[in-house]
Amino acid sequence: MKMKFLMIAAGFMAAAVCFTPQTASAAGSKSISTVTATTQKSRKLGWVREGGKWYYYRANGKIARGLVAYRHNWYYTDKQTGERVSGWVTIGGKPRYFRKAGGYMIRSGLWKLDGKLYYFQHTNTIRTDGTLTKGWQTIKNRDYYFGEDGAAISGFHEIDGTTYYFRAKICYKATGWLTINRKRYHFNTSDPSRAVGAMDTGLVTIDGSQYFFDEDGVMITDDFDANGKHYSFDANGRCTITDAQSNSNSGEDDSSNKDGLSDDFLFFTIYESGRSDDFYQGYNQTGGDHGNACGKYQFDYRYSLLPFVKYCYQKDPVFFKEFKSYAALSLLQKGKLQGNTAFYRAWNTIFSRNKIKFANYQDQYAKQEYYDITARYLSRYGIDMSKRPDVVKGAVYSYSIQHGQLSAANAVIAAKITNSSSDSEFLRLLYNYRMKKYPAYISRYRSECSQALSLLGKAA
């Protein structure tokens, strides 16, 4: 009986052991099914931000690399990391731009990127979509020119032999009147034989009035003579052309200056540029004072030479065309004129063209920049030069040329010259002071004073 009970108990336990794995198996199946469903629900798809970077997951769960098409836009992801890229990317040998905000590729339109203007074309095919345009483009009735790098150009540019100006920052081609760095320009709007926007040079008729622009396109406002014509300008630059007075060199006595400066007024110049049988030869002198100075008045590169060159070219860019490149120098570059043989050749060429005209320019510039300024200083000091004879004025002029305008005016006061001083007393006092002040030139000053007194006696 006891044996039978043990057998029954053993059978029950065996049955229990067999059931337990079945239950565990069922529970395990349920658990696996649940995990699978959870994985499908959390699978990444589309754009996902991870660690502050964007990635694109395809339907198979893999990260996309390279070009990505998404909702009618193109994106680009790094081929190694899969991270979304922004900025310039070269695709198929062509640069494309992917925006930093949003990451999508710019496909069309005018865009300013990194301070430069670009124009992208839209074609609906990735081979050409979003590529940069080059050359001329008309956009909303405005003309632009895009360089080889695709960026719109700005400033002055020569294209196919024609000079244009493209406005700063906005880059479209200028037309009509424009002020650039305080200089007036005009870009063609009415001449059908020339490109619209071409920079005007020379004599141009605009709205019924004539204007003159130099070779750099700058409107001229100072009167000048050229090719037998006199060009005069009003305050707005409108030009009137008349026949110029003849400056023939016909053998007449030209020793008196054509601009009204007498020999007595200029008596001292032989001490500046030397004596010569040819009255005008001093005006052609170059490289004086060890390569520092040029002309009758020894315009020195350290002081007045470059301003004189600029003065000439602004007055008459046609006659003084050889001065063009030198007139463009800044005052900080004045040292380029020292000992410059090419500049000396330009000077000599202009002199050969018309020595009287070139002499007049030197005379007038020197007078207005030296004597006239000195006379104004003296007027402030109460000294009236207007009624003095030319030789006395010339003595003051001589001082200002060599030592400066203010120094000359101060010398007159220091020499105790007054309005009541006689002309001869004026000369003696001034030259005595000058010899004490600059004893190295005492020989010149004695001779100059003697000549001035002689001329004064003749004038009397």
C-alpha positions as CSV (number, residue, x, y, z in Angstrom):
1,M,0.0,0.0,0.0
2,K,2.8,2.3,0.9
3,M,4.6,1.4,-2.3
4,K,1.5,2.3,-4.3
5,F,1.2,5.7,-2.7
6,L,4.8,6.5,-3.5
7,M,4.3,5.6,-7.2
8,I,1.2,7.8,-7.4
9,A,3.0,10.7,-5.8
10,A,6.0,10.3,-8.2
11,G,3.6,10.3,-11.2
12,F,2.0,13.6,-10.0
13,M,5.3,15.3,-9.6
14,A,6.4,14.1,-13.1
15,A,3.3,15.6,-14.5
16,A,4.0,18.9,-12.7
17,V,7.5,19.0,-14.0
18,C,6.3,18.6,-17.6
19,F,3.7,21.4,-17.3
20,T,6.0,24.0,-15.9
21,P,8.2,24.4,-19.1
22,Q,5.1,24.7,-21.2
23,T,3.9,27.6,-19.1
24,A,7.3,29.2,-19.2
25,S,7.4,28.8,-23.0
26,A,4.1,30.5,-23.4
27,A,5.2,33.4,-21.2
28,G,8.5,33.7,-23.1
29,S,6.6,33.9,-26.5
30,K,4.5,36.7,-25.2
31,S,7.5,38.6,-24.0
32,I,9.3,38.3,-27.4
33,S,6.2,39.5,-29.2
34,T,6.0,42.6,-27.0
35,V,9.7,43.5,-27.5
36,T,9.3,43.3,-31.3
37,A,6.3,45.6,-31.3
38,T,8.1,48.2,-29.1
39,T,11.2,48.2,-31.5
40,Q,9.0,48.9,-34.5
41,K,7.2,51.8,-32.8
42,S,10.6,53.5,-31.7
43,R,12.5,53.0,-35.0
44,K,14.1,56.3,-36.2
45,L,12.8,57.7,-39.5
46,G,13.5,61.0,-41.2
47,W,15.5,63.8,-39.6
48,V,16.6,63.1,-36.1
49,R,18.6,65.4,-33.8
50,E,21.3,63.6,-31.8
51,G,24.0,65.3,-29.8
52,G,23.2,68.6,-31.3
53,K,23.6,67.3,-34.9
54,W,21.1,66.3,-37.5
55,Y,21.0,62.9,-39.2
56,Y,18.6,61.4,-41.7
57,Y,17.3,57.9,-41.1
58,R,15.9,56.0,-44.1
59,A,13.0,53.6,-43.9
60,N,15.4,50.7,-43.3
61,G,16.7,52.4,-40.2
62,K,20.1,53.3,-41.7
63,I,21.6,56.8,-41.7
64,A,21.7,58.4,-45.1
65,R,25.0,59.7,-46.5
66,G,25.5,62.1,-49.3
67,L,22.6,63.9,-51.1
68,V,19.2,63.6,-49.6
69,A,15.8,64.5,-51.2
70,Y,13.2,65.4,-48.6
71,R,9.9,67.2,-49.1
72,H,10.9,69.0,-52.4
73,N,14.2,70.1,-51.0
74,W,17.8,68.8,-51.3
75,Y,20.0,68.3,-48.3
76,Y,23.6,67.0,-47.9
77,T,25.0,64.7,-45.2
78,D,28.6,63.9,-44.6
79,K,29.6,60.7,-46.4
80,Q,31.6,59.5,-43.3
81,T,29.5,60.5,-40.3
82,G,26.1,61.1,-41.9
83,E,25.9,64.5,-40.1
84,R,23.9,67.1,-42.0
85,V,26.2,69.7,-43.7
86,S,25.7,73.4,-44.3
87,G,27.6,76.0,-46.4
88,W,29.3,75.4,-49.7
89,V,29.5,71.8,-51.0
90,T,30.8,70.8,-54.5
91,I,28.5,68.3,-56.1
92,G,29.2,67.0,-59.6
93,G,31.9,69.5,-60.0
94,K,29.6,72.5,-59.2
95,P,29.4,74.4,-56.0
96,R,26.0,74.4,-54.2
97,Y,25.0,76.2,-51.0
98,F,23.1,74.6,-48.1
99,R,21.6,77.0,-45.7
100,K,22.8,77.0,-42.1
101,A,19.2,77.6,-41.0
102,G,17.3,74.5,-42.1
103,G,20.1,72.9,-44.0
104,Y,18.3,72.8,-47.4
105,M,20.0,73.7,-50.7
106,I,19.4,77.1,-52.2
107,R,17.9,76.3,-55.5
108,S,17.2,79.7,-57.1
109,G,17.3,83.5,-56.7
110,L,19.6,86.2,-55.6
111,W,21.2,85.6,-52.2
112,K,23.8,87.4,-50.1
113,L,26.2,84.9,-48.5
114,D,29.2,85.7,-46.4
115,G,29.1,89.3,-47.6
116,K,28.9,88.4,-51.3
117,L,26.0,88.3,-53.7
118,Y,25.2,85.2,-55.7
119,Y,22.5,84.1,-58.2
120,F,21.3,80.5,-58.2
121,Q,19.4,78.9,-61.1
122,H,16.5,76.5,-60.6
123,T,16.2,73.6,-63.1
124,N,14.5,70.7,-61.1
125,T,17.4,68.4,-61.9
126,I,20.2,67.8,-59.4
127,R,22.8,68.0,-62.1
128,T,22.1,71.7,-62.6
129,D,19.6,72.7,-59.9
130,G,21.0,75.4,-57.5
131,T,24.1,76.0,-59.6
132,L,25.7,79.5,-59.7
133,T,25.3,81.7,-62.8
134,K,28.2,83.7,-64.3
135,G,28.5,86.7,-66.6
136,W,25.6,89.2,-67.2
137,Q,22.2,88.6,-65.6
138,T,19.2,90.8,-65.6
139,I,17.2,90.4,-62.4
140,K,14.1,92.5,-61.8
141,N,15.2,95.0,-64.5
142,R,18.6,95.5,-63.0
143,D,21.9,94.3,-64.6
144,Y,24.5,92.3,-62.6
145,Y,27.7,90.7,-63.6
146,F,28.9,87.6,-61.9
147,G,32.5,86.6,-61.9
148,E,34.2,83.2,-62.3
149,D,33.6,82.4,-58.7
150,G,29.9,83.2,-59.1
151,A,30.0,86.3,-56.9
152,A,28.6,89.6,-58.2
153,I,31.3,92.2,-58.9
154,S,31.2,95.7,-57.5
155,G,33.1,98.9,-58.2
156,F,34.7,99.9,-61.5
157,H,35.3,97.0,-63.9
158,E,36.2,96.8,-67.6
159,I,34.2,94.2,-69.4
160,D,34.9,93.5,-73.1
161,G,36.6,96.9,-73.5
162,T,33.9,99.0,-71.8
163,T,34.2,100.4,-68.2
164,Y,31.1,100.1,-65.9
165,Y,30.5,100.8,-62.3
166,F,28.6,98.3,-60.1
167,R,27.2,99.8,-56.9
168,A,28.8,98.8,-53.7
169,K,27.0,96.1,-51.6
170,I,23.9,95.9,-53.9
171,C,26.1,95.3,-57.0
172,Y,23.9,96.2,-59.8
173,K,25.1,98.3,-62.8
174,A,25.0,102.1,-62.4
175,T,23.4,104.3,-65.0
176,G,23.1,108.1,-65.1
177,W,24.8,110.5,-62.7
178,L,26.6,109.2,-59.7
179,T,28.9,110.7,-57.1
180,I,31.8,108.4,-56.0
181,N,34.3,109.5,-53.5
182,R,33.2,113.1,-54.0
183,K,33.8,113.0,-57.7
184,R,31.0,113.2,-60.3
185,Y,30.6,110.5,-63.0
186,H,28.0,109.8,-65.7
187,F,27.2,106.4,-67.1
188,N,25.5,106.2,-70.5
189,T,21.8,106.3,-70.7
190,S,21.0,107.8,-74.0
191,D,23.6,107.1,-76.7
192,P,22.3,104.0,-78.6
193,S,25.7,103.4,-80.2
194,R,27.2,102.6,-76.7
195,A,26.3,100.1,-74.0
196,V,23.9,101.3,-71.4
197,G,25.9,102.0,-68.3
198,A,29.2,102.6,-70.1
199,M,31.3,105.2,-68.3
200,D,31.3,108.5,-70.1
201,T,34.6,110.1,-71.0
202,G,35.5,113.2,-73.1
203,L,32.9,115.6,-74.3
204,V,29.3,114.3,-73.8
205,T,25.9,115.8,-74.4
206,I,23.5,115.0,-71.5
207,D,19.9,116.3,-71.5
208,G,20.9,119.0,-74.0
209,S,23.9,120.3,-72.1
210,Q,27.6,119.5,-72.7
211,Y,29.9,118.1,-70.0
212,F,33.5,117.0,-70.1
213,F,34.9,113.9,-68.4
214,D,38.6,113.0,-68.1
215,E,40.0,109.6,-69.0
216,D,39.0,108.2,-65.6
217,G,35.4,109.4,-66.1
218,V,35.6,112.2,-63.6
219,M,33.7,115.3,-64.5
220,I,35.9,118.4,-65.1
221,T,34.9,121.7,-63.6
222,D,38.1,123.8,-64.2
223,D,38.6,125.7,-67.4
224,F,41.2,124.5,-69.9
225,D,42.4,124.8,-73.5
226,A,42.8,121.9,-75.9
227,N,43.2,121.6,-79.6
228,G,42.7,125.3,-80.2
229,K,39.5,125.5,-78.1
230,H,38.8,127.0,-74.7
231,Y,36.5,124.9,-72.4
232,S,34.8,126.8,-69.6
233,F,32.5,125.3,-67.0
234,D,29.7,126.6,-64.7
235,A,29.2,125.5,-61.1
236,N,27.3,122.4,-62.3
237,G,29.9,121.4,-64.8
238,R,28.0,122.5,-67.9
239,C,30.6,123.2,-70.6
240,T,30.9,126.1,-73.0
241,I,33.4,125.9,-75.9
242,T,35.0,128.9,-77.6
243,D,38.1,129.4,-79.7
244,A,41.2,129.6,-77.5
245,Q,43.5,132.5,-77.8
246,S,46.5,131.7,-79.9
247,N,49.8,130.9,-78.1
248,S,52.0,130.9,-81.2
249,N,55.7,131.0,-80.7
250,S,56.3,133.3,-83.7
251,G,59.6,134.9,-82.7
252,E,58.0,137.7,-80.7
253,D,59.7,138.6,-77.4
254,D,58.1,136.2,-75.0
255,S,60.4,137.1,-72.1
256,S,57.3,138.6,-70.3
257,N,54.9,136.0,-69.1
258,K,51.7,135.5,-71.0
259,D,49.6,135.4,-67.8
260,G,50.6,138.9,-66.8
261,L,53.5,138.2,-64.5
262,S,56.3,140.8,-65.3
263,D,60.0,140.2,-65.5
264,D,60.5,142.3,-62.4
265,F,58.1,140.1,-60.4
266,L,60.0,137.0,-61.6
267,F,63.6,138.5,-61.4
268,F,64.7,136.1,-58.7
269,T,63.9,132.9,-60.7
270,I,67.4,132.9,-62.3
271,Y,68.7,132.1,-58.8
272,E,66.3,129.2,-58.5
273,S,66.8,127.5,-61.9
274,G,69.9,129.2,-63.3
275,R,70.5,131.6,-66.2
276,S,69.9,130.6,-69.8
277,D,69.8,132.3,-73.2
278,D,66.4,130.7,-73.6
279,F,64.0,132.5,-71.2
280,Y,61.9,129.3,-70.9
281,Q,64.6,126.8,-70.4
282,G,64.3,126.9,-66.6
283,Y,60.7,125.7,-66.9
284,N,62.0,122.5,-68.4
285,Q,64.6,121.7,-65.7
286,T,64.3,118.3,-64.1
287,G,66.2,116.6,-61.3
288,G,67.4,119.8,-59.7
289,D,68.8,119.9,-56.1
290,H,70.1,116.3,-56.4
291,G,67.0,114.8,-58.0
292,N,64.6,116.5,-55.6
293,A,63.1,119.4,-57.7
294,C,61.7,120.3,-61.1
295,G,60.8,123.5,-63.0
296,K,61.5,127.2,-62.9
297,Y,60.6,127.4,-59.2
298,Q,62.3,124.1,-58.2
299,F,59.1,122.4,-57.1
300,D,60.5,119.9,-54.5
301,Y,59.0,116.4,-54.3
302,R,58.9,116.8,-50.5
303,Y,56.6,119.8,-50.7
304,S,55.0,121.1,-53.9
305,L,56.0,118.9,-56.8
306,L,53.1,116.4,-56.5
307,P,50.5,119.0,-55.7
308,F,51.6,120.9,-58.8
309,V,51.3,117.8,-61.0
310,K,47.8,117.2,-59.6
311,Y,46.9,120.8,-60.3
312,C,48.0,120.6,-63.9
313,Y,46.2,117.4,-64.7
314,Q,43.0,118.5,-63.1
315,K,43.0,121.7,-65.0
316,D,43.8,120.2,-68.4
317,P,43.9,116.3,-68.6
318,V,44.4,116.4,-72.3
319,F,47.4,118.7,-72.5
320,F,48.9,117.1,-69.4
321,K,48.1,113.5,-70.3
322,E,51.6,112.4,-69.5
323,F,51.0,113.4,-65.9
324,K,48.0,111.0,-65.5
325,S,49.6,108.2,-63.6
326,Y,51.6,110.6,-61.4
327,A,48.5,112.7,-60.6
328,A,46.9,109.5,-59.3
329,L,49.5,109.1,-56.6
330,S,48.5,109.9,-53.0
331,L,50.6,112.5,-51.1
332,L,52.0,109.6,-49.1
333,Q,53.6,108.4,-52.4
334,K,55.3,111.6,-53.3
335,G,58.7,110.0,-52.9
336,K,58.1,108.2,-56.2
337,L,58.8,111.4,-58.0
338,Q,62.3,111.8,-56.6
339,G,65.0,111.0,-59.2
340,N,62.3,109.4,-61.4
341,T,63.6,109.5,-65.0
342,A,60.3,108.4,-66.5
343,F,58.6,111.4,-64.7
344,Y,61.3,113.7,-66.1
345,R,60.6,112.4,-69.6
346,A,56.9,113.2,-69.1
347,W,57.8,116.7,-67.9
348,N,60.1,117.3,-70.9
349,T,57.4,116.0,-73.4
350,I,54.8,118.4,-72.0
351,F,57.3,121.3,-72.2
352,S,58.1,120.4,-75.9
353,R,54.4,120.4,-76.7
354,N,53.9,124.0,-75.7
355,K,56.6,125.6,-73.6
356,I,54.7,128.9,-73.1
357,K,51.6,127.2,-71.8
358,F,53.6,124.9,-69.5
359,A,55.5,128.0,-68.2
360,N,52.3,129.8,-67.5
361,Y,51.0,126.9,-65.4
362,Q,54.2,126.9,-63.4
363,D,54.0,130.7,-62.9
364,Q,50.4,130.7,-61.9
365,Y,50.6,127.8,-59.5
366,A,53.7,129.1,-57.8
367,K,52.1,132.6,-57.5
368,Q,48.9,131.4,-56.0
369,E,50.5,128.9,-53.7
370,Y,53.4,131.0,-52.5
371,Y,53.2,134.8,-53.1
372,D,49.4,135.1,-52.8
373,I,49.3,133.2,-49.5
374,T,52.3,135.2,-48.2
375,A,50.5,138.5,-49.2
376,R,47.4,137.4,-47.2
377,Y,49.5,136.7,-44.2
378,L,51.1,140.1,-44.4
379,S,47.7,141.7,-44.8
380,R,46.7,140.1,-41.5
381,Y,49.8,141.7,-40.0
382,G,48.8,145.1,-41.4
383,I,51.3,145.1,-44.2
384,D,49.8,146.1,-47.6
385,M,51.7,144.7,-50.6
386,S,49.2,145.8,-53.3
387,K,50.8,149.1,-54.1
388,R,54.4,148.0,-54.0
389,P,56.2,147.7,-57.3
390,D,56.6,144.2,-58.8
391,V,60.3,143.9,-57.9
392,V,59.5,144.4,-54.2
393,K,56.7,141.8,-54.5
394,G,59.3,139.6,-56.2
395,A,61.6,139.8,-53.3
396,V,58.9,138.6,-50.9
397,Y,58.0,135.9,-53.5
398,S,61.6,134.8,-53.6
399,Y,61.6,134.3,-49.8
400,S,58.4,132.4,-49.8
401,I,59.5,130.0,-52.6
402,Q,62.7,129.1,-50.7
403,H,61.6,129.1,-47.1
404,G,57.8,129.0,-47.1
405,Q,54.9,131.4,-47.0
406,L,54.6,132.0,-43.3
407,S,58.3,132.2,-42.9
408,A,58.4,135.0,-45.5
409,A,55.6,136.9,-43.9
410,N,57.3,136.6,-40.5
411,A,60.6,137.8,-42.0
412,V,59.0,141.0,-43.2
413,I,57.8,141.7,-39.6
414,A,61.1,140.6,-38.0
415,A,63.0,142.9,-40.4
416,K,60.9,145.8,-39.0
417,I,59.4,146.7,-42.3
418,T,56.3,148.8,-42.2
419,N,53.9,150.4,-44.6
420,S,55.8,153.6,-44.3
421,S,59.1,152.0,-45.4
422,S,60.3,153.1,-48.8
423,D,60.6,150.5,-51.5
424,S,64.4,150.5,-51.4
425,E,64.4,150.4,-47.6
426,F,62.0,147.4,-47.8
427,L,64.5,145.6,-50.1
428,R,67.5,146.3,-48.0
429,L,65.9,145.4,-44.7
430,L,64.5,142.2,-46.0
431,Y,67.7,141.0,-47.6
432,N,69.8,142.0,-44.6
433,Y,67.6,139.9,-42.4
434,R,67.7,137.1,-44.9
435,M,71.5,137.1,-45.0
436,K,71.7,137.0,-41.2
437,K,69.1,134.2,-41.0
438,Y,70.6,132.0,-43.8
439,P,74.3,132.9,-44.0
440,A,75.0,129.9,-46.3
441,Y,73.3,131.7,-49.1
442,I,74.8,135.1,-48.5
443,S,76.4,135.3,-51.9
444,R,73.1,134.7,-53.6
445,Y,71.2,137.2,-51.5
446,R,73.8,140.0,-52.0
447,S,73.5,139.5,-55.8
448,E,69.7,139.2,-55.7
449,C,69.4,142.3,-53.6
450,S,71.7,144.3,-55.9
451,Q,69.7,143.2,-58.9
452,A,66.4,144.1,-57.2
453,L,67.6,147.6,-56.3
454,S,68.9,148.1,-59.9
455,L,65.5,147.1,-61.3
456,L,63.8,149.4,-58.8
457,G,65.9,152.3,-60.0
458,K,65.0,151.6,-63.6
459,A,61.3,151.4,-62.7
460,A,61.6,154.7,-60.9
